[in-house]
Amino acid sequence: MKVIKPGSTIGILGGGQLGRMIAIAGRNMGYRFNTLDPTPDSPCGQVADRQLIAPFSDLNAAKELAQFSDVITYEFENVDSHVASILETTSYVPQGSGLLKITQNRIREKTTLQSFDVPVAPFKVIEAEKDIYSATESLGLPCVMKTGTGGYDGKGQWVIRSKDDIKMAIEAWNKAGIDMIIEQFIPFSKELSVIVARNVQGQTKTFPAAENVHINNILHQSIVPARITNEQTIQAETIALKIADSIQVVGLIAIEMFITNDGKIIVNELAPRPHNSGHYSMDACITSQFEQHIRAICGLPLGDTTLLSPIIMVNILGQHLSKVLDKIDQLPPAAKIHLYGKKESVENRKMGHINFLGPTLEHVNQQINDLQIWT
């Protein structure tokens, strides 16, 4: 198996905050970085050796990135899978394009998970207007309609609560002009995520499960250790490892899950990359998710993921940034702030995060409440 040693150059498709944090972790290990992103002075571009400014679909730019890189990775799943597949033929892309093709399309993703006998919410594929009527009839109400591709942070989703909402769903489907799915609505008590690392040799390690709290479909907090039973922890990690091995992931994959009201675990979505809910690992684990990603794609042994402290990661959105900066001198000594270098602060845009650490989750939560930033 190929080993990419420190001193080599890693090319990143994507210049967002995940690429930025990959590059920062990799610099500490001695790697150099190139990135490709259409936004000048991107978060990753600020810390990379070089940024190519071009659309993700620009094959010539991607080939130029590969020419000056020893290994290629991607920092989010909406890069062009066609470009990635072509790069595979001429460059070293250990993550491959196959996983991108699966996770870029909810229909393929759900079907693939079903083929592995992984529990997912019952769903129907919507290819015509009549399918919306039959899906809501067979799955029952409420249910959730989602775009097959491109949705994130609640975008591309419509909740159908009653028959009156079916007209709204039809209008949304016609406007989108793409295939969708309708999922049965699953009442749940908690949202979880488990991040699995798998290197080119097939070694795997999980990070501690995170309990996630969303507001308006955007991640607000990740709480670790998750407040779940030992049995649920084992089950969540077992499901995550099964998915990573079944798809033969190289790098990281984040598995988002629901714990239903009757205690069962249902897989919701996959993300083949470092994940917002894994940012806690930067300050609370022996090895961060970003260092682990580099270890995995470079063929190095995976690092220890032991949790060193209870932690709550809180996202800083555009509407929180000025409050955070105003109270920067009031942050607890064990609070670690990470800002992403984005030029424009926009409401509901992720501008950074803070990792709050402490002896207990109760103590950490009190620190967050006392700041009165996220009210």
Salt bridges, closest charged atoms under 4 A:
ASP41 OD2 - LYS343 NZ 3.70
ASP49 OD2 - ARG27 NH2 3.14
ASP49 OD1 - ARG32 NH2 2.86
GLU64 OE2 - ARG50 NH2 2.61
GLU77 OE1 - ARG273 NE 2.41
ASP131 OD1 - LYS130 NZ 3.38
ASP153 OD1 - LYS350 NZ 3.42
GLU183 OE2 - LYS110 NZ 2.87
GLU183 OE1 - LYS146 NZ 3.24
GLU191 OE2 - HIS214 ND1 3.23
GLU211 OE2 - LYS190 NZ 3.07
GLU211 OE2 - ARG227 NH2 2.75
ASP245 OD1 - ARG198 NE 3.15
GLU256 OE2 - HIS275 NE2 3.51
GLU269 OE2 - ARG106 NH2 3.07
ASP283 OD2 - HIS338 NE2 2.80
GLU291 OE2 - ARG295 NE 2.83
